[in-house]
Amino acid sequence: MKIIKNITEWLEYRASTPDYRGWVLIGIALCFLASAINTMIGWLYVISGVMLAFLGISAVIAPRSLGQLVVKRQPIHPVTTGDEIKIEIDIHNKKQRPVILLRAIDNLPFVLGKPVTHQVEIIPPQGTYRWTYYYPTQRRGIYRWHTVKLTHGGFAGLFESSRQRECPARAVVYPTVLPLNTCPLVDEIGQDESQRGDPRGKPLQLAASGLVRSLRPYRIGDSIRLIHWRTSARYGELRVRELETITGGQDVIIALDSAAQWQEENFEQAVIAAASLYFYAQRQKIQVQLWTAATGLITGDSVVLDTLAATNPLEEYSPLPDDKPVIWLTQNPASFSSLPLGSRWLLWENPTSATSEVVINRDYPGIILQTQEELQLQLQKPLNKL
């Protein structure tokens, strides 16, 4: 059976192969031909000849219909996990006659989903048919695939011929960014350094509790504790204090421990947390960078999102900056010993390790996350100062 299947596929992609109806008609034609030879009746020869002629025409038309079709793909715009990617494929007919009853199959990678099939009724001569469809996403990642399969059924669908067209695709699915109203993990980093003051003897202020620069209308995502209630009552709308953005002279570094081994669910939560903390720090007007084992320090919205979409555990390690405090996202509490002074941490519990025994001796505050609880609420909790 495997040999027959291989022969059939070879014929389908290099010439044409009979469809189910074609095999049925071939069997009937051979029966009439055998009867004609046995009985020497002329009309049986005619019937078998007509059937075989239909089969021959279909076998020739099927591959010829695919001969001058050009497939091009439009760029795929990035989306966030849970949204649908928009895929647009142009099929151009370079021939002087129309192509009818064409089937196109977009060969999606199996990690993204099953191949998508579309029936094209007609492509006019020298015309272009645009196939647009939307595909749901379930998980972040960078997905690549390379071919679109075109299939034609020939005359009356008796024979089938297929051709693969190179049509590279790249779809980027970003991790979810949680809308944090407050995040002590970011707000309080560098606080230890700010208490020491600057060379002029003036204490440095945190971005979340610094000097008031101005008042502005409230925007979604602003921290409630920044609302100036007296001014809000006077104007009849919420007014928010804009603060100086000095953070102890330090940049904020969101560091994802992607060189370590992770449980799959914990790592996906860590990626979401990294994206959420990065954009929360940006909204707070704090200079922020992302660090992963594979890329080192990076910045920029699209670069950060692309990196988080592509990152995986057990990446090749690159040195972690030791001169700046970091927010360390990890599942391994033993890694706390190498953190720079003033760092903070997010720790996902690993049932196979004795988390509490290691963490309780740490001087840096952080948050121990529970996988069964909502991540957004946990990121807004006060720090565990052990």
TIMI-132365 format. One record per residue (C-alpha): chain; x, y, z. Coordinates in nm, 2 decimals. Layout:
% residues N
<rec A, <X, Y, Z>> ...
***
This chain:
% residues 386
<rec A, <0.00, 0.00, 0.00>> <rec A, <0.28, 0.24, 0.08>> <rec A, <0.44, 0.17, -0.26>> <rec A, <0.11, 0.25, -0.43>> <rec A, <0.07, 0.57, -0.23>> <rec A, <0.43, 0.68, -0.32>> <rec A, <0.37, 0.62, -0.69>> <rec A, <0.03, 0.81, -0.68>> <rec A, <0.20, 1.11, -0.51>> <rec A, <0.48, 1.10, -0.76>> <rec A, <0.24, 1.11, -1.05>> <rec A, <0.02, 1.38, -0.88>> <rec A, <0.31, 1.63, -0.85>> <rec A, <0.48, 1.55, -1.18>> <rec A, <0.19, 1.48, -1.41>> <rec A, <-0.16, 1.38, -1.29>> <rec A, <-0.33, 1.10, -1.11>> <rec A, <-0.68, 0.97, -1.13>> <rec A, <-0.93, 1.08, -0.87>> <rec A, <-1.19, 0.84, -0.72>> <rec A, <-1.43, 0.92, -1.01>> <rec A, <-1.14, 0.87, -1.25>> <rec A, <-1.06, 0.53, -1.11>> <rec A, <-1.43, 0.43, -1.14>> <rec A, <-1.45, 0.55, -1.50>> <rec A, <-1.12, 0.37, -1.58>> <rec A, <-1.27, 0.04, -1.45>> <rec A, <-1.59, 0.09, -1.64>> <rec A, <-1.41, 0.17, -1.96>> <rec A, <-1.18, -0.14, -1.93>> <rec A, <-1.49, -0.35, -1.87>> <rec A, <-1.65, -0.22, -2.19>> <rec A, <-1.33, -0.27, -2.38>> <rec A, <-1.29, -0.63, -2.25>> <rec A, <-1.66, -0.70, -2.35>> <rec A, <-1.60, -0.55, -2.69>> <rec A, <-1.29, -0.76, -2.75>> <rec A, <-1.48, -1.07, -2.64>> <rec A, <-1.80, -1.01, -2.83>> <rec A, <-1.66, -0.80, -3.13>> <rec A, <-1.96, -0.56, -3.09>> <rec A, <-1.88, -0.22, -3.23>> <rec A, <-2.08, 0.00, -3.00>> <rec A, <-1.89, -0.13, -2.70>> <rec A, <-1.57, -0.02, -2.87>> <rec A, <-1.72, 0.33, -2.91>> <rec A, <-1.84, 0.36, -2.55>> <rec A, <-1.50, 0.25, -2.41>> <rec A, <-1.32, 0.48, -2.66>> <rec A, <-1.53, 0.78, -2.55>> <rec A, <-1.46, 0.71, -2.19>> <rec A, <-1.09, 0.67, -2.24>> <rec A, <-1.09, 1.00, -2.44>> <rec A, <-1.25, 1.18, -2.15>> <rec A, <-0.99, 1.04, -1.92>> <rec A, <-0.71, 1.14, -2.15>> <rec A, <-0.84, 1.50, -2.19>> <rec A, <-0.87, 1.53, -1.81>> <rec A, <-0.52, 1.39, -1.75>> <rec A, <-0.37, 1.65, -1.98>> <rec A, <-0.58, 1.95, -1.87>> <rec A, <-0.51, 1.91, -1.50>> <rec A, <-0.13, 1.98, -1.51>> <rec A, <-0.16, 2.24, -1.79>> <rec A, <-0.40, 2.45, -1.58>> <rec A, <-0.14, 2.49, -1.31>> <rec A, <0.14, 2.58, -1.55>> <rec A, <0.15, 2.96, -1.53>> <rec A, <0.01, 3.04, -1.20>> <rec A, <0.22, 3.26, -0.98>> <rec A, <0.16, 3.28, -0.60>> <rec A, <0.27, 3.58, -0.38>> <rec A, <0.20, 3.64, -0.02>> <rec A, <0.14, 3.97, 0.15>> <rec A, <0.34, 4.05, 0.47>> <rec A, <0.17, 3.92, 0.79>> <rec A, <0.13, 4.18, 1.06>> <rec A, <0.22, 4.08, 1.42>> <rec A, <-0.07, 4.01, 1.66>> <rec A, <-0.11, 3.93, 2.03>> <rec A, <-0.18, 3.59, 2.16>> <rec A, <-0.55, 3.51, 2.12>> <rec A, <-0.60, 3.74, 1.82>> <rec A, <-0.64, 3.63, 1.46>> <rec A, <-0.36, 3.67, 1.21>> <rec A, <-0.47, 3.80, 0.87>> <rec A, <-0.32, 3.60, 0.58>> <rec A, <-0.34, 3.73, 0.22>> <rec A, <-0.23, 3.53, -0.08>> <rec A, <-0.24, 3.65, -0.44>> <rec A, <-0.27, 3.39, -0.72>> <rec A, <-0.19, 3.55, -1.06>> <rec A, <-0.30, 3.38, -1.38>> <rec A, <-0.04, 3.46, -1.66>> <rec A, <-0.23, 3.27, -1.93>> <rec A, <-0.47, 3.40, -2.19>> <rec A, <-0.75, 3.18, -2.08>> <rec A, <-0.92, 3.15, -1.74>> <rec A, <-0.85, 2.89, -1.48>> <rec A, <-1.16, 2.75, -1.31>> <rec A, <-1.22, 2.52, -1.01>> <rec A, <-0.88, 2.56, -0.85>> <rec A, <-0.80, 2.44, -0.50>> <rec A, <-0.54, 2.62, -0.29>> <rec A, <-0.40, 2.48, 0.03>> <rec A, <-0.18, 2.69, 0.27>> <rec A, <0.06, 2.45, 0.44>> <rec A, <0.06, 2.60, 0.79>> <rec A, <0.32, 2.45, 1.03>> <rec A, <0.17, 2.19, 1.26>> <rec A, <0.26, 2.39, 1.57>> <rec A, <0.03, 2.67, 1.45>> <rec A, <-0.25, 2.46, 1.31>> <rec A, <-0.38, 2.24, 1.03>> <rec A, <-0.34, 2.34, 0.66>> <rec A, <-0.62, 2.57, 0.53>> <rec A, <-0.80, 2.48, 0.21>> <rec A, <-0.98, 2.73, -0.02>> <rec A, <-1.18, 2.67, -0.34>> <rec A, <-1.12, 2.92, -0.62>> <rec A, <-1.41, 2.93, -0.87>> <rec A, <-1.23, 3.13, -1.15>> <rec A, <-0.93, 3.34, -1.22>> <rec A, <-0.97, 3.55, -1.53>> <rec A, <-0.70, 3.57, -1.80>> <rec A, <-0.41, 3.78, -1.69>> <rec A, <-0.60, 3.83, -1.37>> <rec A, <-0.52, 3.80, -1.00>> <rec A, <-0.73, 3.64, -0.73>> <rec A, <-0.67, 3.74, -0.37>> <rec A, <-0.74, 3.48, -0.10>> <rec A, <-0.78, 3.63, 0.24>> <rec A, <-0.85, 3.44, 0.56>> <rec A, <-0.80, 3.48, 0.93>> <rec A, <-0.65, 3.22, 1.16>> <rec A, <-0.68, 3.22, 1.54>> <rec A, <-0.36, 3.20, 1.75>> <rec A, <-0.33, 3.01, 2.08>> <rec A, <0.03, 3.07, 2.18>> <rec A, <0.31, 3.32, 2.13>> <rec A, <0.59, 3.24, 1.89>> <rec A, <0.74, 3.32, 1.55>> <rec A, <0.60, 3.08, 1.29>> <rec A, <0.75, 3.02, 0.95>> <rec A, <0.62, 2.82, 0.66>> <rec A, <0.72, 2.81, 0.29>> <rec A, <0.47, 2.66, 0.04>> <rec A, <0.12, 2.69, -0.10>> <rec A, <-0.02, 2.38, -0.27>> <rec A, <-0.23, 2.43, -0.59>> <rec A, <-0.45, 2.15, -0.70>> <rec A, <-0.66, 2.12, -1.02>> <rec A, <-0.92, 1.84, -1.10>> <rec A, <-0.89, 1.86, -1.48>> <rec A, <-1.19, 1.79, -1.70>> <rec A, <-1.49, 1.69, -1.48>> <rec A, <-1.26, 1.63, -1.19>> <rec A, <-1.15, 1.29, -1.32>> <rec A, <-0.77, 1.35, -1.27>> <rec A, <-0.60, 1.55, -1.01>> <rec A, <-0.27, 1.74, -1.04>> <rec A, <-0.09, 1.93, -0.77>> <rec A, <0.21, 2.17, -0.76>> <rec A, <0.39, 2.33, -0.47>> <rec A, <0.46, 2.70, -0.50>> <rec A, <0.73, 2.86, -0.28>> <rec A, <0.57, 3.13, -0.08>> <rec A, <0.76, 3.21, 0.24>> <rec A, <0.56, 3.33, 0.54>> <rec A, <0.65, 3.47, 0.88>> <rec A, <0.39, 3.53, 1.14>> <rec A, <0.48, 3.68, 1.48>> <rec A, <0.25, 3.62, 1.77>> <rec A, <0.34, 3.85, 2.07>> <rec A, <0.28, 3.75, 2.43>> <rec A, <0.00, 3.91, 2.62>> <rec A, <0.07, 4.24, 2.79>> <rec A, <-0.12, 4.27, 3.11>> <rec A, <-0.26, 4.62, 3.20>> <rec A, <-0.10, 4.69, 3.54>> <rec A, <-0.24, 4.98, 3.75>> <rec A, <0.05, 4.95, 3.99>> <rec A, <0.35, 4.74, 4.04>> <rec A, <0.57, 4.77, 4.35>> <rec A, <0.83, 4.55, 4.19>> <rec A, <0.91, 4.82, 3.94>> <rec A, <0.81, 5.12, 4.15>> <rec A, <1.04, 5.03, 4.44>> <rec A, <1.35, 4.92, 4.25>> <rec A, <1.64, 5.15, 4.32>> <rec A, <1.48, 5.27, 4.64>> <rec A, <1.77, 5.15, 4.85>> <rec A, <2.01, 5.36, 4.64>> <rec A, <1.77, 5.66, 4.64>> <rec A, <1.79, 5.68, 5.02>> <rec A, <2.17, 5.74, 5.00>> <rec A, <2.12, 6.07, 4.81>> <rec A, <2.32, 6.23, 4.54>> <rec A, <2.66, 6.41, 4.58>> <rec A, <2.48, 6.74, 4.66>> <rec A, <2.32, 6.60, 4.97>> <rec A, <1.97, 6.58, 4.82>> <rec A, <1.79, 6.25, 4.83>> <rec A, <1.69, 6.11, 4.49>> <rec A, <1.32, 6.05, 4.43>> <rec A, <1.15, 5.75, 4.28>> <rec A, <0.94, 5.79, 3.97>> <rec A, <0.64, 5.66, 4.15>> <rec A, <0.68, 5.90, 4.45>> <rec A, <0.90, 6.18, 4.32>> <rec A, <0.86, 6.56, 4.29>> <rec A, <0.54, 6.68, 4.13>> <rec A, <0.62, 6.83, 3.79>> <rec A, <0.26, 6.90, 3.67>> <rec A, <-0.10, 6.78, 3.67>> <rec A, <-0.27, 6.62, 3.38>> <rec A, <-0.60, 6.44, 3.31>> <rec A, <-0.63, 6.08, 3.42>> <rec A, <-0.56, 5.81, 3.16>> <rec A, <-0.64, 5.44, 3.17>> <rec A, <-0.36, 5.26, 3.34>> <rec A, <-0.25, 5.54, 3.57>> <rec A, <-0.19, 5.45, 3.93>> <rec A, <-0.48, 5.55, 4.16>> <rec A, <-0.24, 5.67, 4.42>> <rec A, <-0.11, 5.94, 4.18>> <rec A, <-0.45, 6.11, 4.16>> <rec A, <-0.46, 6.46, 4.31>> <rec A, <-0.80, 6.45, 4.47>> <rec A, <-0.83, 6.82, 4.57>> <rec A, <-0.76, 6.94, 4.21>> <rec A, <-0.99, 6.66, 4.07>> <rec A, <-1.28, 6.79, 4.29>> <rec A, <-1.22, 7.14, 4.17>> <rec A, <-1.22, 7.05, 3.80>> <rec A, <-1.49, 6.78, 3.82>> <rec A, <-1.26, 6.52, 3.66>> <rec A, <-0.97, 6.31, 3.77>> <rec A, <-0.63, 6.48, 3.77>> <rec A, <-0.30, 6.29, 3.80>> <rec A, <0.04, 6.41, 3.92>> <rec A, <0.33, 6.38, 3.68>> <rec A, <0.64, 6.30, 3.87>> <rec A, <1.01, 6.34, 3.81>> <rec A, <1.16, 6.02, 3.66>> <rec A, <1.48, 5.98, 3.86>> <rec A, <1.52, 5.63, 3.98>> <rec A, <1.83, 5.63, 4.20>> <rec A, <2.05, 5.69, 3.89>> <rec A, <1.97, 5.34, 3.77>> <rec A, <1.80, 5.20, 3.47>> <rec A, <1.54, 4.92, 3.52>> <rec A, <1.64, 4.59, 3.37>> <rec A, <1.38, 4.31, 3.33>> <rec A, <1.59, 3.99, 3.32>> <rec A, <1.43, 3.66, 3.21>> <rec A, <1.62, 3.35, 3.32>> <rec A, <1.59, 3.19, 2.98>> <rec A, <1.91, 2.99, 3.02>> <rec A, <1.76, 2.77, 3.29>> <rec A, <1.52, 2.47, 3.26>> <rec A, <1.16, 2.56, 3.31>> <rec A, <0.82, 2.40, 3.34>> <rec A, <0.63, 2.50, 3.03>> <rec A, <0.34, 2.67, 3.20>> <rec A, <0.57, 2.87, 3.43>> <rec A, <0.79, 2.99, 3.14>> <rec A, <0.49, 3.11, 2.94>> <rec A, <0.37, 3.31, 3.25>> <rec A, <0.73, 3.45, 3.29>> <rec A, <0.73, 3.57, 2.93>> <rec A, <0.39, 3.75, 2.99>> <rec A, <0.52, 3.90, 3.31>> <rec A, <0.84, 4.03, 3.14>> <rec A, <0.63, 4.20, 2.87>> <rec A, <0.39, 4.35, 3.12>> <rec A, <0.67, 4.48, 3.35>> <rec A, <0.86, 4.63, 3.06>> <rec A, <0.56, 4.83, 2.93>> <rec A, <0.45, 4.93, 3.28>> <rec A, <0.79, 5.08, 3.34>> <rec A, <0.77, 5.26, 3.01>> <rec A, <0.43, 5.41, 3.11>> <rec A, <0.59, 5.53, 3.43>> <rec A, <0.85, 5.72, 3.23>> <rec A, <1.13, 5.49, 3.35>> <rec A, <1.43, 5.39, 3.14>> <rec A, <1.39, 5.02, 3.10>> <rec A, <1.57, 4.74, 2.91>> <rec A, <1.51, 4.37, 2.87>> <rec A, <1.77, 4.09, 2.92>> <rec A, <1.75, 3.73, 2.80>> <rec A, <2.02, 3.47, 2.79>> <rec A, <2.02, 3.47, 2.41>> <rec A, <2.01, 3.84, 2.33>> <rec A, <2.16, 4.02, 2.63>> <rec A, <2.04, 4.37, 2.69>> <rec A, <1.79, 4.51, 2.43>> <rec A, <1.54, 4.79, 2.42>> <rec A, <1.26, 4.92, 2.18>> <rec A, <0.90, 4.80, 2.17>> <rec A, <0.91, 4.59, 1.86>> <rec A, <1.25, 4.44, 1.94>> <rec A, <1.14, 4.34, 2.29>> <rec A, <0.82, 4.19, 2.17>> <rec A, <0.99, 4.00, 1.89>> <rec A, <1.25, 3.87, 2.14>> <rec A, <0.98, 3.76, 2.39>> <rec A, <0.78, 3.59, 2.11>> <rec A, <1.09, 3.38, 2.01>> <rec A, <1.25, 3.31, 2.35>> <rec A, <1.26, 2.95, 2.49>> <rec A, <1.42, 2.79, 2.79>> <rec A, <1.77, 2.65, 2.78>> <rec A, <1.91, 2.93, 2.56>> <rec A, <2.28, 2.98, 2.54>> <rec A, <2.39, 3.20, 2.84>> <rec A, <2.52, 3.55, 2.80>> <rec A, <2.66, 3.75, 3.10>> <rec A, <2.41, 3.93, 3.32>> <rec A, <2.50, 4.29, 3.40>> <rec A, <2.64, 4.31, 3.75>> <rec A, <2.66, 4.69, 3.79>> <rec A, <2.28, 4.76, 3.78>> <rec A, <1.99, 4.62, 3.98>> <rec A, <1.76, 4.39, 3.79>> <rec A, <1.41, 4.24, 3.82>> <rec A, <1.50, 3.87, 3.80>> <rec A, <1.23, 3.63, 3.66>> <rec A, <1.32, 3.27, 3.74>> <rec A, <1.21, 2.93, 3.86>> <rec A, <1.55, 2.86, 4.02>> <rec A, <1.59, 3.03, 4.37>> <rec A, <1.95, 2.93, 4.38>> <rec A, <2.03, 3.19, 4.11>> <rec A, <1.96, 3.47, 4.36>> <rec A, <2.31, 3.45, 4.49>> <rec A, <2.45, 3.61, 4.17>> <rec A, <2.21, 3.91, 4.15>> <rec A, <2.35, 4.26, 4.17>> <rec A, <2.28, 4.48, 4.48>> <rec A, <1.93, 4.63, 4.49>> <rec A, <1.77, 4.37, 4.27>> <rec A, <1.42, 4.23, 4.29>> <rec A, <1.28, 3.90, 4.19>> <rec A, <0.98, 3.70, 4.06>> <rec A, <0.99, 3.34, 4.16>> <rec A, <0.77, 3.07, 4.01>> <rec A, <0.74, 2.78, 4.25>> <rec A, <0.88, 2.45, 4.14>> <rec A, <0.72, 2.15, 4.32>> <rec A, <1.05, 1.95, 4.29>> <rec A, <1.26, 2.21, 4.48>> <rec A, <1.27, 2.34, 4.84>> <rec A, <1.18, 2.70, 4.75>> <rec A, <1.11, 2.83, 5.10>> <rec A, <1.44, 2.71, 5.24>> <rec A, <1.64, 2.91, 4.98>> <rec A, <1.43, 3.22, 4.96>> <rec A, <1.40, 3.29, 5.33>> <rec A, <1.77, 3.37, 5.35>> <rec A, <1.76, 3.63, 5.08>> <rec A, <1.79, 4.00, 5.15>> <rec A, <1.62, 4.12, 4.83>> <rec A, <1.24, 4.16, 4.83>> <rec A, <1.03, 3.99, 4.56>> <rec A, <0.72, 3.80, 4.48>> <rec A, <0.66, 3.42, 4.50>> <rec A, <0.41, 3.35, 4.23>> <rec A, <0.14, 3.08, 4.24>> <rec A, <0.05, 2.93, 3.90>> <rec A, <-0.31, 2.87, 4.00>> <rec A, <-0.37, 3.24, 4.09>> <rec A, <-0.42, 3.52, 3.84>> <rec A, <-0.09, 3.66, 3.72>> <rec A, <-0.21, 4.02, 3.69>> <rec A, <-0.32, 4.04, 4.05>> <rec A, <0.00, 3.88, 4.18>> <rec A, <0.22, 4.13, 3.99>> <rec A, <0.04, 4.42, 4.17>> <rec A, <0.10, 4.27, 4.52>> <rec A, <0.34, 4.42, 4.78>> <rec A, <0.68, 4.26, 4.78>> <rec A, <0.79, 3.97, 5.01>> <rec A, <1.06, 4.13, 5.22>> <rec A, <1.22, 3.83, 5.38>> 
***
